[in-house]
């Protein structure tokens, strides 16, 4: 097997296996060294991936995490929604940190839809309306305009990158209609259409050198035998179809989104790696069966620096949830998993794992489909001893304390033999233990 576990399959996929924030950026960074193309397939700048290289900390929201590897091209696929002001701001911030050579390596799909400022304003207005009306559901949206943009896409009046670049007069007409529709629906919303069009004409020309027709681009790369890595944003439990609806994102962030967000046929997909935090977190509202509303939950939040990369919001924390992972494995079919942030558990005397959901005295053999179905659900736990020592310096599985190894092996057992191929014990690039034998 090649270095870092990259198989000969042409398309390798990294997906979040919980509610996001699992550390996908680090896993992508690890694998990207051997890749020729790293892709984003869905979501927008509501996602946040952090990569630490030496004394530099890169935060990515729209850019694929592989952009820092000079040997790999980075592609923003058709399934991604792009806020161009945020896109260029993110580029500039990372250039200031030392990112270079991106001009020839960064590719953007001409089919990707555009997020406008009024989409972001509407996102906030909709969330405010939910808070003020009886019987509505506050979703905890990032207010980045992602949902309203996907809504425009689905009602077939969205605007794509290709519209901006092909015919600016027609783009101006489409923009005006779309802005008018939003202002009519939200009387408090004001859009300076003339100023926005001036801004987008300039940004369009700045974007033009990066834009390609990505379906044929990827086809050619794959037919040439190039290694392609797909970096999922968000996570399976935030998937619009399979997540804890309606407390979800607005795209398919499970395995299906890879095919629709890039134009890749299913047979092209090889290994699918799920990224799993050694405990569980989620941002925003919604069901969370293993949540800890006590001092242990507060400890995990503080020790793990559990605050959103995109929003800065504190993350809710709880024990590892095996029923959740079995469910996302059913949907995604993990070849193996990466277990991150194991070191955050170093100081705990004992560690619990949620192994089953129980309702009305019976174990559930399915994952609840609605918030209502979670009512009355209790979690059955097992308790394992902690290891009570610093593991951040470990670089081989054999160097871990016995109790830490037992915790990892128990997770593999509970997931029916899905291998834990990587174990994260710190923030830096070299703090990921690789287990080539599994």
VOGU-3710 file (C-alpha; in Angstrom, 3 decimals, decimal comma):
1> xxxxxxxxxx> 0,000/0,000/0,000  1,378/3,475/-0,863  2,297/6,015/1,776  -0,497/7,310/4,058  -2,934/4,639/2,925  -3,867/6,122/-0,457  -5,021/3,159/-2,549  -4,820/2,773/-6,304  -8,514/3,661/-6,621  -8,730/6,766/-8,724
11> xxxxxxxxxx> -11,219/8,702/-6,609  -10,756/8,803/-2,861  -13,454/10,482/-0,776  -13,206/12,043/2,685  -16,538/12,678/4,421  -17,614/13,932/7,808  -19,247/11,062/9,678  -21,013/13,016/12,452  -22,383/16,585/12,576  -19,298/18,251/11,136
21> xxxxxxxxxx> -16,139/19,732/12,687  -14,504/16,295/12,839  -11,159/17,425/11,433  -11,647/16,608/7,748  -9,173/19,301/6,726  -6,331/17,509/8,465  -7,187/14,174/6,834  -7,473/15,813/3,412  -4,133/17,535/3,944  -2,585/14,181/4,843
31> xxxxxxxxxx> -3,877/12,434/1,721  -3,429/15,364/-0,668  0,344/14,884/-0,736  -0,172/11,961/-3,134  -3,018/13,457/-5,158  -3,037/15,351/-8,423  -6,515/16,882/-7,918  -8,388/17,791/-4,709  -12,084/18,695/-5,112  -14,917/20,309/-3,192
41> xxxxxxxxxx> -18,289/18,939/-4,317  -20,988/20,725/-2,278  -21,772/23,368/0,315  -20,323/26,851/0,434  -18,496/29,040/2,888  -20,692/27,689/5,665  -18,016/25,010/6,038  -14,695/25,511/7,772  -11,625/23,288/7,506  -8,455/24,026/9,478
51> xxxxxxxxxx> -4,979/22,831/8,496  -1,936/23,511/10,684  1,453/23,445/8,936  4,365/24,330/11,191  3,541/27,646/12,815  0,911/28,516/10,196  -2,792/27,874/10,633  -4,850/27,895/7,450  -8,635/28,266/7,617  -10,492/27,205/4,480
61> xxxxxxxxxx> -14,177/27,801/3,773  -14,560/27,605/-0,019  -11,063/26,624/-1,080  -10,239/22,900/-1,042  -7,796/22,127/1,763  -5,421/20,579/-0,783  -4,620/24,045/-2,171  -1,540/24,257/0,071  0,094/21,309/-1,726  1,949/22,617/-4,826
71> xxxxxxxxxx> 1,685/19,195/-6,488  -2,122/19,176/-6,559  -4,689/21,150/-8,485  -7,753/22,241/-6,484  -11,220/22,208/-7,952  -14,434/23,869/-6,746  -17,167/21,697/-8,247  -20,555/22,458/-9,750  -22,361/21,435/-6,563  -20,667/24,187/-4,551
81> xxxxxxxxxx> -22,346/27,581/-4,106  -19,873/30,457/-4,231  -20,002/33,865/-2,573  -17,423/35,648/-4,695  -16,565/38,431/-2,197  -15,929/35,766/0,437  -14,001/33,632/-2,051  -11,542/36,414/-2,883  -11,261/37,486/0,755  -10,352/33,927/1,712
91> xxxxxxxxxx> -7,751/33,783/-1,032  -6,149/37,021/0,131  -5,998/35,901/3,768  -4,261/32,668/2,840  -1,893/34,399/0,403  -0,848/36,579/3,345  -0,008/33,366/5,231  2,229/32,154/2,426  -0,100/30,441/-0,051  1,417/30,752/-3,526
101> xxxxxxxxxx> 1,154/29,153/-6,957  -2,623/28,974/-6,640  -3,168/30,920/-9,887  -2,328/27,872/-12,005  -3,726/25,223/-9,651  -7,143/26,562/-8,612  -10,102/25,655/-10,847  -13,741/26,734/-10,473  -16,691/25,058/-12,182  -18,615/27,209/-14,639
111> xxxxxxxxxx> -21,777/25,408/-13,449  -21,412/26,454/-9,787  -24,172/28,735/-8,506  -23,455/32,176/-7,060  -24,338/33,330/-3,554  -25,241/37,036/-3,491  -25,266/39,368/-0,526  -29,064/39,435/-0,612  -29,086/35,643/-0,215  -27,099/36,133/2,985
121> xxxxxxxxxx> -29,436/38,901/4,168  -32,459/36,681/3,496  -30,802/33,825/5,385  -30,619/36,052/8,466  -34,159/37,368/7,994  -35,573/33,873/7,709  -33,815/32,796/10,889  -35,113/35,884/12,716  -38,625/35,100/11,520  -38,341/31,565/12,850
131> xxxxxxxxxx> -37,391/32,911/16,268  -40,388/35,227/16,396  -43,189/32,940/15,211  -44,899/30,323/17,328  -44,466/26,773/16,127  -41,498/27,440/13,862  -38,116/25,798/14,083  -34,933/27,783/14,738  -32,297/26,023/12,643  -29,075/27,650/13,797
141> xxxxxxxxxx> -28,066/28,584/10,245  -24,661/30,163/9,637  -26,428/33,008/7,749  -24,007/32,624/4,855  -26,838/32,506/2,310  -26,387/28,834/1,499  -30,009/27,723/1,903  -31,502/30,651/-0,047  -28,993/30,073/-2,865  -29,833/26,386/-3,155
151> xxxxxxxxxx> -33,505/27,433/-3,072  -32,871/29,734/-6,047  -31,127/26,844/-7,783  -34,054/24,500/-7,215  -36,651/27,030/-8,378  -34,538/27,442/-11,532  -33,917/31,168/-11,231  -30,443/30,815/-9,721  -27,429/32,351/-11,403  -24,291/30,388/-12,247
161> xxxxxxxxxx> -20,674/31,321/-12,856  -21,180/30,696/-16,565  -23,976/33,310/-16,620  -21,620/35,906/-15,174  -18,895/35,213/-17,736  -20,813/34,450/-20,933  -23,080/37,473/-21,379  -22,964/40,271/-18,819  -26,071/41,966/-20,214  -28,085/38,789/-19,734
171> xxxxxxxxxx> -26,463/38,271/-16,317  -27,568/41,803/-15,342  -31,127/40,975/-16,358  -31,160/37,718/-14,383  -29,615/39,421/-11,360  -32,199/42,204/-11,448  -35,098/39,740/-11,606  -33,675/37,608/-8,802  -33,022/40,648/-6,590  -36,539/41,997/-7,274
181> xxxxxxxxxx> -38,057/38,638/-6,331  -36,223/38,650/-3,019  -37,098/42,267/-2,256  -40,757/41,529/-2,992  -40,708/38,550/-0,641  -38,852/40,487/2,088  -40,071/44,115/2,124  -37,311/45,190/4,505  -34,610/44,024/2,091  -32,907/46,654/-0,065
191> xxxxxxxxxx> -30,519/45,797/-2,907  -28,459/48,433/-4,720  -28,589/46,601/-8,026  -26,493/49,106/-9,949  -23,649/49,031/-7,424  -23,756/45,236/-7,211  -23,533/44,887/-10,987  -20,475/47,135/-11,099  -18,879/44,984/-8,412  -19,727/41,699/-10,136
201> xxxxxxxxxx> -18,421/42,839/-13,502  -15,031/43,403/-11,874  -15,125/40,157/-9,875  -16,182/38,197/-12,958  -13,069/39,262/-14,841  -10,929/38,437/-11,838  -12,528/34,986/-11,672  -12,422/34,233/-15,405  -8,861/32,753/-15,567  -9,823/30,148/-12,950
211> xxxxxxxxxx> -13,049/28,927/-14,548  -13,241/25,622/-16,438  -15,888/23,139/-17,572  -15,166/20,719/-14,765  -17,026/17,595/-15,905  -14,725/17,101/-18,893  -11,767/18,375/-16,862  -12,221/15,607/-14,276  -12,985/12,999/-16,928  -9,700/13,766/-18,662
221> xxxxxxxxxx> -7,755/13,660/-15,396  -9,265/10,301/-14,442  -8,751/8,781/-17,865  -5,117/9,861/-17,634  -4,806/7,895/-14,381  -4,515/10,918/-12,109  -5,348/10,491/-8,429  -8,370/12,520/-7,371  -9,403/13,298/-3,800  -12,868/14,596/-2,940
231> xxxxxxxxxx> -13,251/16,661/0,212  -16,774/16,667/1,592  -17,975/19,750/3,454  -20,291/19,608/6,488  -21,103/15,981/7,422  -23,507/13,083/6,951  -25,783/14,067/9,853  -26,240/17,484/8,233  -27,223/15,966/4,872  -30,442/17,482/3,496
241> xxxxxxxxxx> -31,928/13,980/3,027  -30,265/11,791/5,647  -29,469/14,236/8,449  -31,575/15,311/11,433  -33,991/17,299/9,255  -34,768/20,206/9,411  -31,623/20,877/11,492  -29,417/20,244/8,487  -27,546/22,029/5,736  -28,967/22,548/2,238
251> xxxxxxxxxx> -26,864/20,093/0,237  -26,117/16,380/0,068  -22,946/16,014/2,103  -23,046/12,223/2,057  -21,622/10,062/-0,731  -24,322/10,923/-3,306  -23,232/14,555/-3,335  -19,873/13,497/-4,754  -21,477/12,210/-7,955  -23,931/15,082/-8,433
261> xxxxxxxxxx> -21,540/17,784/-7,266  -18,722/16,834/-9,634  -20,202/14,758/-12,458  -18,424/11,568/-11,378  -20,165/8,217/-12,080  -20,455/5,890/-9,057  -18,053/3,310/-10,474  -15,269/5,895/-10,351  -15,467/6,089/-6,553  -12,940/4,002/-4,676
271> xxxxxxxxxx> -12,165/4,380/-0,974  -14,545/6,377/1,197  -13,015/7,532/4,470  -15,247/8,740/7,289  -13,795/11,250/9,734  -14,926/10,719/13,323  -14,154/12,833/16,356  -13,271/10,734/19,434  -16,385/12,213/21,031  -19,360/13,986/19,423
281> xxxxxxxxxx> -20,116/17,654/18,786  -22,678/19,646/16,874  -23,308/23,338/16,213  -26,812/24,738/16,287  -30,090/23,205/17,330  -31,452/19,729/16,778  -31,413/16,262/18,378  -28,209/15,178/20,115  -28,798/11,964/22,120  -25,335/11,702/23,739
291> xxxxxxxxxx> -25,035/15,419/24,604  -23,465/16,186/27,986  -25,092/19,124/29,728  -22,727/18,900/32,679  -19,141/19,591/33,689  -17,833/16,825/31,406  -19,479/18,476/28,415  -17,988/21,804/29,482  -14,578/20,130/29,836  -14,732/18,716/26,293
301> xxxxxxxxxx> -15,748/22,099/24,932  -12,887/23,892/26,676  -10,208/21,230/26,188  -11,150/20,658/22,554  -11,496/24,374/21,729  -14,931/23,552/20,405  -15,902/26,746/18,666  -16,962/26,910/15,016  -14,332/27,864/12,406  -16,963/29,708/10,359
311> xxxxxxxxxx> -19,218/31,216/13,040  -17,217/31,125/16,271  -20,255/29,614/17,972  -19,655/27,172/20,843  -20,218/23,549/19,908  -22,399/21,241/21,959  -20,391/18,264/23,214  -21,180/14,673/24,146  -19,927/11,101/24,178  -19,163/9,109/21,038
321> xxxxxxxxxx> -22,406/7,911/19,427  -22,154/4,460/17,811  -25,781/4,258/16,501  -25,118/7,509/14,643  -21,895/6,128/13,142  -23,555/2,857/12,133  -26,195/4,898/10,346  -23,766/7,136/8,461  -21,708/4,061/7,565  -24,858/2,506/6,105
331> xxxxxxxxxx> -25,328/5,572/3,907  -21,684/6,203/2,991  -20,021/2,784/3,172  -16,723/3,669/4,843  -13,609/1,822/3,732  -12,033/2,961/6,997  -12,297/5,853/9,420  -9,996/8,512/10,817  -10,485/9,036/14,560  -9,488/12,586/15,476
341> xxxxxxxxxx> -8,881/14,532/18,698  -8,266/11,443/20,815  -5,860/13,532/22,906  -8,762/15,658/24,171  -9,802/12,677/26,306  -6,370/12,399/27,980  -7,401/13,762/31,380  -10,638/11,825/31,869  -10,864/9,084/34,496  -13,420/7,201/32,464
351> xxxxxxxxxx> -14,925/7,500/29,010  -18,374/6,431/27,894  -19,503/5,239/24,483  -23,145/5,310/23,450  -23,763/1,849/21,967  -27,540/1,627/21,452  -30,693/3,726/21,380  -33,521/2,362/23,502  -37,166/3,422/23,226  -40,099/1,908/25,107
361> xxxxxxxxxx> -37,781/-0,774/26,448  -36,594/-1,971/23,038  -33,380/-1,278/21,131  -33,874/0,644/17,919  -32,508/-1,050/14,790  -32,853/2,137/12,725  -31,946/5,796/13,089  -34,903/8,081/13,946  -36,142/10,084/10,941  -37,501/13,124/12,787
371> xxxxxxxxxx> -37,035/15,172/15,922  -40,374/13,796/17,145  -39,085/10,227/16,905  -36,210/11,092/19,244  -38,694/11,782/22,041  -38,368/9,050/24,645  -35,089/7,744/23,201  -32,499/6,830/25,817  -28,874/5,933/25,179  -27,317/2,744/26,474
381> xxxxxxxxxx> -23,647/3,284/27,349  -20,588/1,260/28,093  -17,850/2,756/30,287  -14,156/2,391/29,577  -11,199/3,454/31,731  -9,261/6,567/30,723  -5,529/6,545/30,156  -4,683/9,658/32,196  -1,551/10,620/30,287  -0,498/12,920/27,469
391> xxxxxxxxxx> -0,598/11,117/24,111  0,173/14,140/21,909  3,736/12,939/21,325  2,761/9,444/20,152  3,473/8,739/16,485  2,812/4,997/16,340  -0,176/2,969/17,495  2,104/0,871/19,690  3,168/3,994/21,606  -0,373/4,709/22,817
401> xxxxxxxxxx> -1,362/3,690/26,360  -3,156/0,357/26,581  -6,449/1,981/27,562  -6,287/4,310/24,544  -5,652/1,348/22,265  -8,553/-0,507/23,873  -10,834/2,470/23,212  -9,883/2,456/19,519  -10,279/-1,292/19,153  -13,665/-1,183/20,895
411> xxxxxxxxxx> -14,863/1,400/18,356  -13,788/-0,911/15,522  -15,641/-3,797/17,151  -18,827/-1,775/17,694  -18,789/-0,637/14,066  -18,678/-4,203/12,819  -15,011/-4,225/11,930  -14,685/-0,877/10,132  -10,993/-0,115/10,561  -9,665/2,939/12,387
421> xxxxxxxxxx> -6,809/3,653/9,977  -5,746/7,038/11,376  -5,706/8,351/14,930  -5,326/12,072/15,560  -3,462/13,090/18,713  -2,885/16,803/18,114  -3,301/19,762/15,780  -0,134/19,601/13,702  0,283/17,879/10,349  2,499/15,154/11,821
431> xxxxxxxx> 0,216/14,301/14,752  -1,846/11,728/12,831  -0,966/8,123/13,602  -1,247/5,869/10,540  -2,137/2,192/10,902  -1,177/0,590/7,568  -2,038/-2,886/8,766  -5,808/-2,197/9,005
//
